């Protein structure tokens, strides 16, 4: 359960680099991995899926979709592999063991493309712990992590702030926070309309045609991207590309090892067999035990859908520099999301980089905005030339320097 002592223990860990909670899905991702990850979230852009297509672009070959370039446990070998002495004692165990964690928000930025067969290093550390009141479960803890990724031989690739909200399941069940959610069947006409919208998305992808900065105006709307209705099958396909995520879920002998190492992450099923709590994403009965009407997606799925929205709109010659989003409501099995965006600002970033800021969001069939966010895109310009890639914060050239810069930025933002 959430206790004052547990929160105090967490705060003593702020700024301490540590091994990640799970190994990377891909050690040296190749063009096949680029394709698998992109298709896992429904993006068949040839820039990440067709190696021969990439050769004709400014990149000179295939590059990974932004989601793969970071993406929590997708890439990155830990630079910190072992903790010793007092540090090991400080970081042992979970001070909030058994308290559920929701992936609730993310702020990502990208500085360089990931090329095939690149080995990647990573560092991560807790940078903030906030004790919050929660409408869902009375009390919640917001854990903010910073993590950075760089090619082993350079350059730095990307960074992320990741928000995990920790809540107590029993209190969520008692409050029945989601009892009023209605999930109703679709009519045949509704399914046909959704499929028609999805079928036309390739025609709206910008692709090889440059989206010139001079031609974009504040107030422009991005073509809508439709995702859904969400199925358990979509969750299965997601896992085939991105792996099992932060908790290192595995099968058979490795599952037994996992159970013995983290027993409180497991619950007993109807046969008394221990299984991971993550099962609620594909088992509606487990989701109901956790206070939800049925199974629901991973927040990271909708993050990738917003990435997909931006990259389809901006074209191959542009660069997605920043994207942040919050996961304010669940996306339940059966829900459909319309991913939308609007240009809110057009300017020269850092003095000479043609850029636009976007409001982006996901809206479900009940008219609820579940995933509000923002993005910054660098665009080619007839006057200023092709996109110049952004610099890592503070001109950092190593993972530790970049992690320090992100941690300092987070602390400054908190004080502002």
TARAMO-V731700 format. One record per residue. RES is the residue in three letters. OMEGA is omega in degrees with one decimal (NA if undefined). Layout:
res=<RES | RES>
omega=<OMEGA | OMEGA>
This chain:
res=<UNK | UNK | UNK | UNK | UNK | UNK | UNK | UNK | UNK | UNK | UNK | UNK | UNK | UNK | UNK | UNK | UNK | UNK | UNK | UNK | UNK | UNK | UNK | UNK | UNK | UNK | UNK | UNK | UNK | UNK | UNK | UNK | UNK | UNK | UNK | UNK | UNK | UNK | UNK | UNK | UNK | UNK | UNK | UNK | UNK | UNK | UNK | UNK | UNK | UNK | UNK | UNK | UNK | UNK | UNK | UNK | UNK | UNK | UNK | UNK | UNK | UNK | UNK | UNK | UNK | UNK | UNK | UNK | UNK | UNK | UNK | UNK | UNK | UNK | UNK | UNK | UNK | UNK | UNK | UNK | UNK | UNK | UNK | UNK | UNK | UNK | UNK | UNK | UNK | UNK | UNK | UNK | UNK | UNK | UNK | UNK | UNK | UNK | UNK | UNK | UNK | UNK | UNK | UNK | UNK | UNK | UNK | UNK | UNK | UNK | UNK | UNK | UNK | UNK | UNK | UNK | UNK | UNK | UNK | UNK | UNK | UNK | UNK | UNK | UNK | UNK | UNK | UNK | UNK | UNK | UNK | UNK | UNK | UNK | UNK | UNK | UNK | UNK | UNK | UNK | UNK | UNK | UNK | UNK | UNK | UNK | UNK | UNK | UNK | UNK | UNK | UNK | UNK | UNK | UNK | UNK | UNK | UNK | UNK | UNK | UNK | UNK | UNK | UNK | UNK | UNK | UNK | UNK | UNK | UNK | UNK | UNK | UNK | UNK | UNK | UNK | UNK | UNK | UNK | UNK | UNK | UNK | UNK | UNK | UNK | UNK | UNK | UNK | UNK | UNK | UNK | UNK | UNK | UNK | UNK | UNK | UNK | UNK | UNK | UNK | UNK | UNK | UNK | UNK | UNK | UNK | UNK | UNK | UNK | UNK | UNK | UNK | UNK | UNK | UNK | UNK | UNK | UNK | UNK | UNK | UNK | UNK | UNK | UNK | UNK | UNK | UNK | UNK | UNK | UNK | UNK | UNK | UNK | UNK | UNK | UNK | UNK | UNK | UNK | UNK | UNK | UNK | UNK | UNK | UNK | UNK | UNK | UNK | UNK | UNK | UNK | UNK | UNK | UNK | UNK | UNK | UNK | UNK | UNK | UNK | UNK | UNK | UNK | UNK | UNK | UNK | UNK | UNK | UNK | UNK | UNK | UNK | UNK | UNK | UNK | UNK | UNK | UNK | UNK | UNK | UNK | UNK | UNK | UNK | UNK | UNK | UNK | UNK | UNK | UNK | UNK | UNK | UNK | UNK | UNK | UNK | UNK | UNK | UNK | UNK | UNK | UNK | UNK | UNK | UNK | UNK | UNK | UNK | UNK | UNK | UNK | UNK | UNK | UNK | UNK | UNK | UNK | UNK | UNK | UNK | UNK | UNK | UNK | UNK | UNK | UNK | UNK | UNK | UNK | UNK | UNK | UNK | UNK | UNK | UNK | UNK | UNK | UNK | UNK | UNK | UNK | UNK | UNK | UNK | UNK | UNK | UNK | UNK | UNK | UNK | UNK | UNK | UNK | UNK | UNK | UNK | UNK | UNK | UNK | UNK | UNK | UNK | UNK | UNK | UNK | UNK | UNK | UNK | UNK | UNK | UNK | UNK | UNK | UNK | UNK | UNK | UNK | UNK | UNK | UNK | UNK | UNK | UNK | UNK | UNK | UNK | UNK | UNK | UNK | UNK | UNK | UNK | UNK | UNK | UNK | UNK | UNK | UNK | UNK | UNK | UNK | UNK | UNK | UNK | UNK | UNK | UNK | UNK | UNK | UNK | UNK | UNK | UNK | UNK | UNK | UNK>
omega=<178.5 | 179.2 | 176.7 | -179.9 | 178.3 | 178.9 | 178.2 | 177.9 | 177.6 | -176.2 | 176.7 | -179.8 | -176.2 | 176.0 | -177.8 | 177.1 | -177.1 | 173.2 | 179.0 | -178.7 | -179.4 | 178.3 | -179.3 | 174.7 | -176.4 | 177.3 | 177.6 | -172.7 | 177.7 | -176.8 | 174.7 | 177.6 | 177.5 | -178.1 | -177.1 | -178.4 | 179.9 | -179.1 | 178.1 | 175.4 | 170.2 | -175.9 | -179.6 | 176.7 | -178.4 | 178.7 | 175.5 | -171.5 | -175.5 | -176.8 | -178.3 | 179.2 | -176.7 | -178.2 | -177.2 | -177.2 | 179.1 | -177.0 | 175.8 | -179.8 | -179.1 | 171.5 | 179.7 | 172.0 | -178.7 | -178.1 | -178.2 | -174.9 | -173.5 | 171.9 | 176.6 | -172.6 | -179.4 | -176.9 | 172.1 | 173.4 | -176.7 | 170.0 | 174.8 | -174.3 | -175.3 | 176.7 | -175.9 | 169.2 | -176.8 | 179.1 | 178.1 | 178.6 | 179.9 | -172.4 | -176.5 | 174.7 | 179.9 | -179.8 | 177.4 | -176.7 | -179.7 | 178.2 | -173.4 | 178.1 | 173.4 | 172.6 | -164.0 | 179.5 | -176.8 | 170.0 | -176.7 | 171.1 | -174.4 | -176.3 | -179.7 | 179.2 | 172.0 | -180.0 | -177.5 | 173.4 | 177.3 | 172.0 | -171.8 | 173.5 | 177.0 | 169.9 | 177.4 | 178.5 | 170.8 | -179.0 | 179.2 | 176.2 | -176.3 | 177.4 | -171.2 | 165.1 | -175.3 | 173.5 | -175.2 | -172.5 | 176.1 | -178.7 | 179.4 | 174.3 | 176.5 | 176.6 | 176.7 | 176.7 | 168.7 | 176.1 | -176.0 | -176.0 | 178.0 | 173.0 | -175.7 | 178.8 | -177.7 | 1.2 | 170.8 | -173.1 | -171.6 | 175.4 | -177.2 | 158.9 | -178.9 | -180.0 | 172.3 | 176.2 | -178.6 | 179.6 | 178.2 | -175.2 | -175.0 | 179.3 | 175.9 | 178.8 | -178.4 | -177.4 | 178.0 | -171.8 | -174.2 | -176.7 | -175.3 | 179.3 | 178.9 | 175.1 | -174.1 | 177.8 | 175.0 | 170.0 | 176.3 | -179.3 | 178.6 | 177.8 | 180.0 | 179.8 | 178.0 | -179.6 | 177.3 | 179.2 | 179.6 | -176.4 | -177.6 | -173.5 | -179.0 | -179.3 | -178.2 | 177.6 | -174.0 | 174.3 | -173.1 | 179.8 | -176.9 | 170.0 | -174.5 | -179.9 | -177.3 | -175.8 | -179.3 | 179.0 | 173.4 | -175.6 | 176.8 | 177.0 | 175.6 | 174.2 | -177.1 | 175.9 | -176.6 | 179.9 | 177.2 | -5.5 | -177.1 | 179.1 | 170.3 | 178.4 | 178.2 | 176.9 | 178.6 | -179.9 | 177.0 | -177.2 | 179.5 | -179.9 | -170.3 | -179.0 | -172.4 | 167.8 | -167.3 | -171.5 | 175.4 | -179.5 | -177.2 | -175.2 | 167.9 | -174.9 | 179.3 | 176.5 | 177.1 | 176.8 | -179.3 | -179.7 | -179.9 | -179.6 | -175.5 | -174.1 | -177.0 | 175.0 | -176.4 | 172.3 | 179.6 | 175.7 | -175.2 | 175.9 | -178.7 | 179.1 | 178.2 | 176.0 | -175.6 | 178.5 | 178.2 | 179.0 | -179.7 | 177.6 | 178.6 | 179.2 | -174.7 | 179.5 | 177.0 | 177.5 | 179.2 | 177.4 | -178.4 | 175.5 | 179.0 | -177.9 | 178.2 | 180.0 | -177.7 | -173.1 | 167.6 | 178.0 | -178.7 | 178.9 | -179.3 | 172.5 | 179.2 | 177.7 | 175.4 | 173.3 | 179.2 | 178.2 | -176.3 | -174.9 | 174.0 | -176.5 | -167.2 | -179.4 | -172.2 | -175.0 | -177.0 | -177.7 | 172.9 | -174.0 | -175.6 | 171.8 | 173.2 | 177.8 | 175.7 | 178.6 | -169.3 | 178.3 | 178.4 | 171.9 | -172.0 | 172.0 | -174.6 | 179.1 | 172.8 | 180.0 | 171.1 | -179.3 | -172.0 | 178.1 | 178.8 | 174.5 | -177.7 | -177.9 | 176.6 | -171.0 | 172.7 | -179.7 | 179.2 | 173.4 | -172.1 | 178.7 | 179.3 | -172.5 | 169.7 | 171.3 | -178.6 | 158.8 | 179.1 | -179.0 | 173.5 | -176.1 | -177.0 | -175.8 | 174.7 | 179.8 | -178.8 | 172.0 | -177.0 | -169.6 | 176.8 | 179.5 | -179.0 | 177.1 | 171.6 | -176.9 | 171.5 | -174.9 | 173.0 | -175.5 | 176.0 | -179.2 | -171.8 | 175.8 | -177.8 | -178.0 | 168.7 | -175.9 | -179.2 | 177.8 | 171.5 | -177.5 | 178.7 | -177.0 | -176.9 | 179.7 | 178.3 | 179.0 | -178.5 | 177.3 | -178.6 | 177.1 | 177.4 | -179.2 | 178.6 | 179.3 | 178.4 | 179.0 | 179.4 | 179.6 | 179.0 | 177.7 | 179.6 | -178.0 | -177.6 | NA>
